[in-house]
């Protein structure tokens, strides 16, 4: 009799424990199992990989590959943001060419930030993904992006054939006294020679594909050259090559802008002035100019900006303040 009672008691106890465990398991399942079926433990990667539906990555920038035709916008670019406009100072040849070729004229946007050198413009665009500016094609670096204009990208070919609309001459100018300076004449001859034109073609566009070969003169002396900061990188390269052929020559190069180069060449402060625009009628009388290369004016933005092409009309509208947000040209 006692043995039967013990057996019944043990059976009842086991049943109670089984029911309790089942209740706990049910509570755990309700709380932890995702709504979709077929997945076991959240730590079971094999099971999850076989049965879980693929996650939605349509808004996940990490899912983009180099083969995506339209990858997600870099840094989630916000087209509703205000456009930060940067321009060059009055007297800059690049500014003169830009406002003339785009139709901006004297109506530059009052909120545009003025910078005095090409490198300053480049730095501002590199630092601000919502910025826009312009600079010499020959001065560009990989940290900024040049826009196509009306479907045409700036290149040697499009500048040569005129299909890229924002282009201008790079030139040097001298007054009559310096024109007769033998060293000035020889250096200008080098710029226009086959060797000089090959240097121009490295970043700019040569003007003479059949230029004569230069013969070293063996001259000595010092030249003072100054002006356009757009021409300055080209002048540095030309000077180094010239001095390597004429080691007794020293060439001092300074910036200051096209206006400075023209005025100081006129006054004789400089032997040679540099300009990234054509001389005005009022300047021609006292100077002689020599075009040494062609250059494009690139409209530049930060690489994080998804825009690739812009119209000439849109450029004008941005730089006179009619379009003030990126949504006006993106989408």
Secondary structure, 3 states (H helix, E strand, C coil): CHHHHHHHHHHHHHHHHHHHHHHHHHHHHHHHCCCCCCCCCCCCHHHHHHHCCCCCCCCCHHHCCCCCCCCCCHHHCCCCCECEEEEECCCCHHHHHHHHHHCCCCCCCCCCEEECCHHHHHHHHHHCCCEEEEEEHHHCCCCCEECEECCECCCHHHHHHCCCCCEEEEEEEECHHHHCCHHHHHHHHHHCCHHHHHHHCCCCECCCCCCCCCCCCCCCEEEEEEECHHHHHHHHHHHHHHHHHCCCEEEEEEEECHHHHHHHHHHCCCCEEEECCCCCHHHHCCCEEEEEEEEEEEEEECCCCCCCEECHHHHHHHHCCCCCEHHHCCC
